[in-house]
Amino acid sequence: MKGIVFTEFLDLVEEKFGLEMVDKIIYQSELASEGIYTSVGTYSFSEMLQLVTNLSDNTGISTDDLLLVYAEHFFGMIEKSYPGLLATYKDPIEMLASIENHIHVEVQKNYPEAELPTFIVEEKTENSLTMVYKSSRAMHHFGLGLMNKTFEHFNTEASIVLEKIKEDGTEVRFIVNKK
C-alpha cells in the first residue's frame, strides 16, 4: 500500500484526535515500519489494518465509519494535488464510471506498484450507475466516502446504496442514483 495512504491517515488522526492518539495507535500496533512513513514508500496493508483497528478500539468508532471519514479527508488531498484530473470530468457519474479505465490508469503511472481495487461498471445511465467493487482489502467504505465527496465536488446530490455480494466485504455492489 502506498505511503501517501498512511501519511494522510495519520494527518487525519492528528487533526481529529490529537498527536497523542497518533502515538498511541502506532505504539499499540506491531508495525515493521515502526510507524515511519513516506508518501512515496510502499508498506504492508496489515499496518493500515492495525492502525485503523486500534483507532476504532480507542475511539469507539467503527472501522467502516473511520474509513468513510478518512476517504472524505483523502479526497481533499486529491483535490489539492490533482486538480487537472478532477477538471477532466463535468459530471460525477461520468467520473465514477471512469475509475477503472482512466483514474486507476493515471494512478498506476504515478505509483506503478500500487495495488488498486477493481471497479466493474454493470450499468450506466445519465443519472445512475451500478458498479461492483472487488478488493481483498475490503475497504469499500473508503470507496463510499470517495464517492460521497465526488458528488459534493460537483455540487450534486445522490443516493448510494452499498450491497455486500460477499459477506467479508471483498466484493460489493454500489448502486448510485443522482438526485
Secondary structure, DSSP 8 states (H G I E B T S, - for coil): -BHHHHHHHHHHHHHHH-HHHHHHHHHHS--TTTT---TT-B--HHHHHHHHHHHHHHH---HHHHHHHHHHHHHHHHHHH-HHHHHT-SSHHHHHHTIIIIIHHHHHHH-TT----EEEEEEE-SSEEEEEEE-TT--HHHHHHHHHHHHHHTT--EEEEEEESSTTSSEEEEEEEE-
